[in-house]
Amino acid sequence: MAHYFGFVPSDKLKALISEAEQVVASNENVEYYPYRDALTHQTARDLTDNLLVGLVEIIPNPERQASMRKIVGTIERATDTLLNILLGKENNKDVLPSFHFLRDHATFIDNEGVKRVGFKLSEKDANTITEGFAAVTPEHVDRAKFKTALETMNEETLTHFISRYAETLKLGMIKRKSVPVAKSAIDKGMSMALNKLLPDLPNDSLNRLANYYRPFIIEKPESPQKLD
């Protein structure tokens, strides 16, 4: 069995995925980069919504909710700034690797036949995440294991959708150097969110938090190897 991280895309992201697939498949004589850029920005928004925005409502304290919303806003702005630096006008040949990444390495079909945005986890990371989630029950909560699970999930998500995706972009040296710097800033914001959120949450809230994230981890049979 393999483990994947993935979420069901919003209606807007579904429409953009479908539109981009149709444009590329039909070999239309149009510029691809606006479709890629719109798809990338909306994927980032969906990621933020699923990883951070949804959990704000779990926080019982209104002041902490407000603090979390500020952190989320900072992360959203940092992400938009990075994408605005990296994306822009390119010829269709140079845009295609990004489309292929988003199609082949950033979506998968879950056990119910639903297309999700996400990626396959390594066995090590999958074990860390599933063990951390399993450490949260109504009877007992291991905060350290749970925090490690969330940190691992966030780190792997950022690595996949920022670092690996950036490798598909045709970037100059200065722009390419900006990728790890921006990723570090976004990672710092997400770590700050966890550090502000977890220590004071009661066990019932931590259980709600774990239940919120569990559906993002999908266990499914390994795909058969393709033969050359």
C-alpha positions in Angstrom: 0.0 0.0 0.0 1.1 3.6 -0.7 0.2 6.7 1.2 -0.7 10.0 -0.4 -1.3 13.5 0.8 -4.2 15.1 -1.1 -7.3 17.3 -0.9 -10.3 17.6 -3.1 -9.8 20.8 -5.2 -12.2 23.7 -5.0 -14.7 24.2 -7.9 -12.5 27.0 -9.2 -9.4 24.9 -9.2 -11.2 22.0 -10.9 -12.3 24.3 -13.7 -8.8 25.6 -14.2 -7.4 22.1 -14.3 -9.9 21.0 -16.8 -9.4 24.2 -18.9 -5.6 23.8 -19.0 -5.8 20.1 -19.9 -8.2 20.9 -22.8 -6.0 23.7 -24.1 -2.8 21.6 -24.0 -4.5 18.4 -25.4 -6.1 20.2 -28.3 -2.7 21.7 -29.3 -4.5 25.1 -29.7 -2.4 27.9 -31.1 -2.6 30.0 -27.9 -0.1 31.0 -25.3 0.0 28.5 -22.4 1.6 30.6 -19.7 -1.6 32.4 -18.6 -3.3 29.1 -18.0 -0.2 27.8 -16.1 0.0 30.9 -14.0 -3.7 30.9 -13.1 -3.6 27.2 -12.2 -0.5 27.7 -10.0 -1.9 30.6 -8.1 -5.2 28.8 -7.4 -3.4 25.6 -6.4 -1.5 27.7 -3.8 -4.7 29.2 -2.5 -6.4 25.8 -2.2 -3.3 24.5 -0.3 -3.5 27.4 2.1 -7.2 27.0 2.5 -6.9 23.3 3.3 -3.8 23.4 5.5 -4.5 26.5 7.5 -7.7 28.4 6.9 -9.9 25.5 7.8 -8.2 24.8 11.1 -8.8 28.4 12.4 -12.4 27.5 13.2 -11.2 24.8 15.5 -9.5 27.3 17.8 -11.8 28.0 20.8 -10.2 31.3 21.8 -11.3 34.3 19.6 -8.0 36.2 20.3 -6.0 33.2 19.1 -8.3 32.9 16.1 -7.5 36.5 15.2 -3.8 35.9 15.7 -4.0 32.8 13.4 -5.8 34.7 10.7 -3.0 37.3 10.7 -0.4 34.5 10.3 -2.4 32.9 7.5 -2.6 36.3 5.8 1.2 36.7 6.0 1.7 33.3 4.5 -0.8 34.0 1.6 1.1 37.3 0.8 4.5 35.6 0.9 3.2 32.9 -1.4 1.7 35.4 -3.9 4.9 37.4 -3.9 7.0 34.3 -4.7 4.7 33.2 -7.5 4.7 36.7 -9.0 8.5 36.6 -9.1 8.7 33.1 -10.6 5.9 33.2 -13.1 5.4 35.2 -16.3 5.5 35.2 -20.0 7.3 32.2 -21.6 7.0 30.2 -24.8 4.8 27.2 -24.9 7.7 24.7 -25.0 9.1 26.1 -21.7 5.7 26.0 -20.0 4.9 22.4 -20.8 7.1 20.9 -18.1 5.1 22.7 -15.4 1.8 21.4 -16.9 3.2 17.9 -17.0 4.3 18.2 -13.3 0.9 19.4 -12.2 -0.8 16.7 -14.2 1.4 13.7 -13.5 3.0 14.5 -10.1 0.5 16.8 -8.3 -2.8 15.0 -8.8 -4.0 11.5 -8.2 -7.2 9.5 -8.1 -8.3 8.4 -4.6 -10.1 5.1 -3.6 -13.5 6.5 -4.5 -12.4 7.6 -8.0 -12.2 11.3 -7.0 -9.3 13.4 -8.4 -7.3 15.0 -5.6 -4.5 17.5 -5.7 -1.6 16.0 -3.9 1.4 13.6 -4.1 2.7 10.3 -3.0 4.5 10.3 0.4 7.7 8.5 1.1 7.3 5.5 3.4 9.3 7.2 6.1 7.1 10.4 6.0 3.9 8.4 5.8 4.9 6.4 8.9 5.7 9.6 10.8 2.4 11.2 9.8 0.2 8.2 10.4 1.8 7.4 13.8 1.4 11.1 14.9 -2.3 11.1 14.0 -2.8 7.8 15.7 -1.2 9.3 18.8 -4.3 11.5 19.2 -7.3 9.8 20.7 -10.1 10.8 23.1 -8.3 8.9 25.9 -4.8 10.1 25.3 -2.8 12.7 23.3 0.9 12.6 22.6 1.4 16.3 21.6 5.1 15.8 20.6 4.2 13.0 18.1 1.3 14.9 16.7 3.3 18.1 16.2 6.0 16.1 14.4 3.4 14.6 12.1 2.0 18.1 11.3 5.5 19.5 10.7 6.3 16.6 8.4 3.2 17.0 6.4 3.6 20.7 6.0 7.3 20.4 5.1 6.7 17.7 2.5 3.9 19.7 1.0 6.0 22.9 0.7 8.9 20.9 -0.7 6.7 19.3 -3.4 4.6 22.3 -4.4 7.4 24.9 -4.2 10.9 23.3 -4.6 10.0 20.4 -6.9 7.6 22.5 -8.9 10.1 25.3 -9.3 12.5 22.8 -11.0 10.0 22.8 -13.9 10.3 26.5 -14.4 12.9 28.1 -16.7 14.5 30.5 -14.2 17.6 32.6 -14.2 20.1 32.3 -11.3 18.6 35.2 -9.3 15.1 33.9 -9.5 16.1 30.4 -8.7 18.0 31.5 -5.6 14.8 33.2 -4.4 12.9 29.9 -4.2 14.6 28.4 -1.0 14.5 31.9 0.6 10.8 32.2 0.0 10.1 28.6 1.0 11.9 29.2 4.3 9.7 32.3 5.0 6.5 30.3 4.3 7.8 27.4 6.3 8.6 29.8 9.2 5.0 31.2 9.1 3.5 27.7 9.2 5.8 26.7 12.1 4.7 29.8 13.9 1.1 28.9 13.4 1.6 25.4 14.9 3.7 26.8 17.8 0.9 29.3 18.6 -1.9 26.8 18.2 -0.8 23.5 19.7 0.5 24.2 23.2 -2.7 25.6 24.7 -5.3 23.5 22.9 -7.3 21.1 25.2 -7.4 17.4 24.2 -10.8 17.6 22.7 -9.7 20.4 20.4 -6.6 18.4 19.4 -8.8 15.5 18.5 -10.9 17.8 16.3 -7.7 19.0 14.7 -6.5 15.5 14.0 -9.9 14.6 12.6 -9.6 17.6 10.3 -6.3 16.5 8.9 -6.8 12.7 8.7 -8.8 12.8 5.5 -5.9 14.4 3.7 -3.8 11.2 4.1 -5.0 8.5 1.6 -3.9 4.9 1.7 -4.3 3.1 -1.6 -2.8 0.2 -3.5 0.5 0.7 -5.3 0.1 1.5 -9.0 1.5 -1.3 -11.2 4.9 -0.6 -12.6 4.9 0.5 -16.3 6.9 -1.8 -18.6 9.1 -0.2 -21.2 
